[in-house]
Amino acid sequence: MRIAFAADHAGAAFKDELLARLERAGLGHSYADLGGDGSDPNDDYPDFAERLGLAIQAGEADRGILICGSGVGASVAI
């Protein structure tokens, strides 16, 4: 399974940690990091929600995990 990850500035550290743990677990999935590195406080969830949704729609990923500071905005954006 191809799983894409994206995060806004508030969720970037958690995204990075989650990706690292999943890769170490060796589950046989492929992971794509679609951005959000936490360096820009103007990185907001709608930008990354769109990026993630388009990747799934285009068949570049089977599933996606979007991480934002509260989870509320991300759930509305998708």
DAGIFEN-V440759 format. One record per residue. N is the residue number from 1. RES is the residue in three letters. SS is DSSP state (~ for helix, > for strand, _ for the rest). OMEGA is omega as a letter, one per 20 degrees, with the letter a starting at -180 (999 if undefined). NEAR is the number of other C-alpha atoms within 10 Angstrom. Layout:
# DAGIFEN-V440759
N RES SS OMEGA NEAR
N RES SS OMEGA NEAR
This chain:
# DAGIFEN-V440759
1 MET _ r 11
2 ARG > a 15
3 ILE > r 18
4 ALA > r 24
5 PHE > r 25
6 ALA > a 26
7 ALA > r 31
8 ASP _ a 28
9 HIS _ a 21
10 ALA _ a 21
11 GLY _ a 20
12 ALA ~ a 23
13 ALA ~ r 15
14 PHE ~ r 14
15 LYS ~ a 24
16 ASP ~ r 18
17 GLU ~ r 11
18 LEU ~ r 13
19 LEU ~ a 16
20 ALA ~ a 11
21 ARG ~ r 11
22 LEU ~ r 14
23 GLU ~ r 14
24 ARG ~ a 9
25 ALA ~ r 10
26 GLY _ a 9
27 LEU _ r 9
28 GLY _ r 10
29 HIS _ r 11
30 SER > a 14
31 TYR > r 17
32 ALA > r 16
33 ASP > a 16
34 LEU _ r 17
35 GLY _ a 20
36 GLY _ a 26
37 ASP _ r 19
38 GLY _ a 17
39 SER _ a 11
40 ASP _ a 11
41 PRO _ r 11
42 ASN _ r 9
43 ASP _ a 18
44 ASP _ a 18
45 TYR ~ a 28
46 PRO ~ r 18
47 ASP ~ a 16
48 PHE ~ r 25
49 ALA ~ r 27
50 GLU ~ r 15
51 ARG ~ a 18
52 LEU ~ r 28
53 GLY ~ r 18
54 LEU ~ r 13
55 ALA ~ r 19
56 ILE ~ r 17
57 GLN ~ a 12
58 ALA _ r 10
59 GLY _ r 10
60 GLU _ r 14
61 ALA _ r 20
62 ASP _ a 14
63 ARG > r 17
64 GLY > r 19
65 ILE > a 14
66 LEU > a 23
67 ILE > r 26
68 CYS _ a 24
69 GLY _ a 16
70 SER _ a 10
71 GLY _ a 12
72 VAL ~ a 11
73 GLY ~ a 15
74 ALA ~ a 21
75 SER ~ r 14
76 VAL ~ a 10
77 ALA ~ a 13
78 ILE _ 999 13
